[in-house]
């Protein structure tokens, strides 16, 4: 007597091809999910070690509040600088990684129509030295000069302005005109999703919101208590809120981590559903080939021969999915990723090979149990199967 569920199964080549097409589609989706996970992890580590143009390690940030002046901060700065484990103390309007001031800056001899939109950063003395920004032309801000109202621009700004020798030229910002005294190598105070913008640094003396402390190579805990005690004397009514600049930079990349984690979860479920589909298709295929398997075993086919025969059909399906998915993902990677990230990590053949190997291994493992069970079946029972 035939099992009742067999009457509900579509038969013929059309039904078989439809099942195979659905399995291939599932495997393609699984490969895409794995590749998205790998590219996210790779991109995160690439940006984490990206040369941002300044030294972000061992820099402590303390939130000051609103609009502290350099004069008001001077006693605290001088007190902190006496500690042997503190190399620099400076201040700025905001903190790198989420700094977003953008203003129209007009070069000398030009009108408002020729103004260039630039990132503008208000900083105090010693800021450039503390973060080790590279001066390419001219000099840094110095207490030896009257530098209020003057500018230091980055090399991208110099290039956008078509200035080969910017030092001594004038810029106007918010109705005030100042001289360019230096040019720095490009640096990245904003998110690394975007290319570096033309940038102008100016000396800010009144509206400072963050204190920066560059620590020596010593345990942070050893100097942190000292800083906290001095802070309580300086601002007893304000909370001591601090962070390491390097941690702030990593937090800025958290979106990539979340994206990768979500893609990883999707890839796990995609592989699971693909394997379940393969398992079901293997079960159906083996039931249809039960008599054929019995005949082969009766003619001397070994267990290894039967397993190889069954696995080969599914190996072709998984290989087809890999052949479809990898070139398609490569094309999408080249078209879409540059629109998401201004700076991309290399994503070579090894990642595609890893994704393909993972899908191939998990897929064949799902079929192997069914193949092993079929290969162990007594040929006499197989030949009685209809």
N, C-alpha and C positions, 0 to 999 in steps of 0.2 A: 504494500500500500504506500502511495507517495505521500510525503509530508504536505500538509495543507498549505504552508507558507510558500511552497514553490509555485503554486498556482498564481500568486500575486506578483511574482517577479517578472519584469519585462524580459523577453527573450530575443534572440537574433542579434545580428551584427550592429543594428542601429542602437539597440539598448546598451550593448557592450561599449560601443564607441562613446555614447553619451556619458556612461559612468567613468570611462577613462579620461574624457575631456574635463569632467568636473574634478577628478583627482589631480590632473595636471594643473588646473586653475588654482586649486587649494595649495598645491606645492609652490606655485609661482608666488602666491601671496605670502607664504611662509618664508620663502627666500628673500622677498622684499623686506619683510619685517626684520629678519636677521641682519640684512645689510644696513638698514636704517639704524639699528642698534649699534652695529660696529662703527658706522661712520660718526655717530654721536659721541661714542667713547673716544674714538681717535681724534675728533675735532676738539673735544674738551681738553685732552692732554696736550694737544698742540698749542691751543690758546693759553693754557695754564703756564706753559714754558716759553711763550712768545716774548720776544724782545720788545718791551713797551717803551724803551728809550729812557727809563729812569730806574733807580734802585729802590724797589718797593719793600725789600726785606728789612726787618728790624726797625720799622718806622711806626711809632705810636701816635694815634690820633686822639685828641681830647676835644670834645664838643664844648665850645666856649659859651654859646648862647647867641646873642644878637649884637652885632656891631661893636665889638671891642676895638679899642684903638691900640696902636703900637706902643704909645706912651704908657697906657694903662697896664699893658702886658710886660713892660720892661722889668719891673722888680721880680716878677715870677721867672722870667727868662734868665735873668742874671743869676738868680738863686739856683735854678735847675742846672745851669751850665757848670756849676762848681762841682757837680758829682762826676767822679772819674769814669763812670759807665755811660755818660751822656755826651755824645759828640756834637750834635747840633740841636738848636731849638729855634723854630720859626713859626710862622702862622700864615693862614690864607683864608680866602672867602669861603671856599668849599673844599671838598675832598675829592681826589681822583677817583675814577670809576663811575661817578654819577654827576660829574661837573657838566653843566649844560648852558652856561652863559654864552649867548650869541648876539653880536652887535654888528652894525654897519660901520666899517672903518674906511675912511677916504684917504687915498694917498695924495701927497702934495701935488698941486697943479691940476687936480681933477675935480669934477663936480660931483654932486650927489648921485648922478646917474652912473658914475663909474665906481661907486662905493663897493667894497668887497665884504661879504658876510664872513665874519671870523669868530672862532671861539676866543673868548677873552677871559683871562684868569688874573684875578687880583691876588698878589702875593706880597710877603714881607721880605726883608733882608734875610740872607742865608738860605732861602728856600731852594734856589737853584743848586747851591753847593750841597745841601742836605740830601736832595734826591739825585745828585750827580748827573744833572742834565748837561749834555755836552755842548759847550760853546764853540761854534764853528767860525764865527767872525765877531769882532768887537769884544765886548766884556759883559760881565754880569752886573747886576745892580750893586752899588757899593756906597757905604756910608761916607766915603771920601768925596763923593760927588752929590750934587743936588739932583737926584734922579726922579723926584716926583713928577709925574706927567710924562715920563719917557717910556719907551717900549723896547721889549725884546721879542722878536718874531721867530717863528720856526722856518725851516727851509722850504716847506710847502707854501707858506705865505710869500716868501721871497720869490719863489718860482711863479706863483699866481700873479704877483705884482710886476713880473718881468724885471726884477732888480737883481743884477749880478753882484752889486756892492751896496747892500741896503744901509749899512752903518752911516749915519749922518743925514739920512733922508727923513722926511716928516710924515706923520700920520695924524689924522683927526678922528676923534671918537667922542661922541656925546658933546660936541661943541668945543672940545679942547684939543689943541694941537701939541704933539710931542715928537721928540727926535728918537729915531731907532738907534740904540746903543749896542745891540748885539743880535746875533742869529744863533739859534740852537738847532741841534739835530732834531728831527721829528720825534715826538713822543705822543703817547696815547693816554689821555686822561679820561676819554669817553669809552663807550663800549667798543669792543673789538669786532662787533658785527659790521662796523662801518669803517671806511677808509679814513686816514688821518685828514683832519681839516686844517686849513690855514689858521694859524693861532697867533695871538698877541698876549704877551705877559706884561702887566703893568704893576707899578709899585702902589700897593694899597696900604694906607696908613690909618684909616678910620673904621672900616667895616670888616673886621676880621672875625670869623666865626669858628675856626678850627685851629687848635694848637698842634704843632708837629714836633715830635721829639725823636731824634735819631739815636738809637741805642748802640753801644759798643757790643763786641762779641762776649757777652756775659749773660748769665741767667736773667731772664726778664723779671722774675719774682724778686730778685735782689734789689733792683732799682725801682720796681713798681710801688713798693711801700713808701719809699722816699718821695716819689712823685705825688702819691696820694696825700701824704702828710703836708707837703708844700701846697697842694691844691686846697686843702681844708683851711689853711691859713689865708690863702689868697681869696677864695670864694666860699666861705663857710655855708652859705645858703644855697649853693648850687650842687647838684649831684655830680659825682665823679663818673662820667660816662666816657669810656675809652674803647678803642678797637685797634687792631694791628692793620696797617695798610694792606699787607699781603692777604689778610683774611677778607677784607672788603673787596679786593680784586677777585678772589675766588667766589665770593657771594655773587658777584656780577655775572659769573658764568653759570650760576645755578640753573638758569633756564635750559641750558644745553643738557645738564645732568637730568633734569626732570623729563625733558624730551626723550633722552636715551632710555630712562627707566620705563617710560610709558611704551616706547617702541619695544623694549625688552619683554614687557608683559604681553604685548600683542604677539610678539614672535613666539613666545612659549605656547600661547593658546592656538596660534596658527599651526605650529608644528604638531601639537596634540590633536587638533581636528584633522589635519592632513594624515596623520598616522592612523587615526580611527577610520578615516575613509579608506585608506590602503588596507587596513585590517578587514573591513567589511568587503571590499572588492576581492581581496584574496580568498576570503571564505566563499564568496559566490563563485569565483573562478574555479576554485578547487572542487566545489560540488559539481560543477558542470564537466570537469575533467576527471572525475573519480574513476570512471571506467577506463579512460585512456591511461591513467596512472597504474591501474591494476594490470592492464595488458603489458605495459612497459616493465613492471616488476616481474611479471610472469616470464618475460623474455630475458630476464637477468639484469635489469637495471638496478643499480645500487641505490642506497639511501642518498648518497651524495649526488648521484645523477638526477634523482627526482627533485631534490632541493634546488639544485642548479637550474633545472628546467623551469621550476615555478618562479624562482627569484629573477631569472633573466627577463621575463615579461615585465615585471615591476621595475627592474633596473632601467629598462628602456623608457618607461613612463617618467621616472624621477630624473633621468638624464635629459629627457625632452624638456621637462620643467626648468632644469638648470640652464639649458641652452637658450630657452626663451627668456628667462628672468634676468640672467647676468648681463647680456648685451643691452636689454631694455633699460635696466637700472643704470648701466654705464652712461647711456645717452641722457637719461633724466638727471643723473648726477652732474654731467657737464653743462646741462641747461639750467637747472634749478639752484644747485648749491651756490654758484657764484652770486646769485641774487639774494641769498640768505646771509652768507658770510663774505666779508670783504677779503678775508685771508683764510685759505683752505689748506688743510693738511693733505699730504699725499695719501691717496686711497688706491693702492696698487693691486696687482693680480692676487697677491696673497690673501686679501680680505675676501675676494670672490671665491677663491679656492676653499677657504675656511667655511664660508656659508654653504657652498655646495657640498662639502664633505659632511657637514653637520646634518643637512637635510637628507643626503644619501644614506648616511649611517642610521639615522633615526627611522627613515622610511623603510629600509630593508630589514631593520630589526623588528618593525611592526609586522612584516610579512613572514619573517623567519619562523615564528612559532607555528603559524598555519602550515607552512611548508614542511616543517619537521614532523608535525602530527600526521600530515598526509603521507609522508615518506615511510612512516612506521606502520601504516595501516596494512593489515593482512590482504594480500592480493585476491584471495578467495572472496573476502567480503566486498572488495572493490568491484569485482567482476559481477557480483549479484546486484550491484547498485544500478538503478535505472534513473 
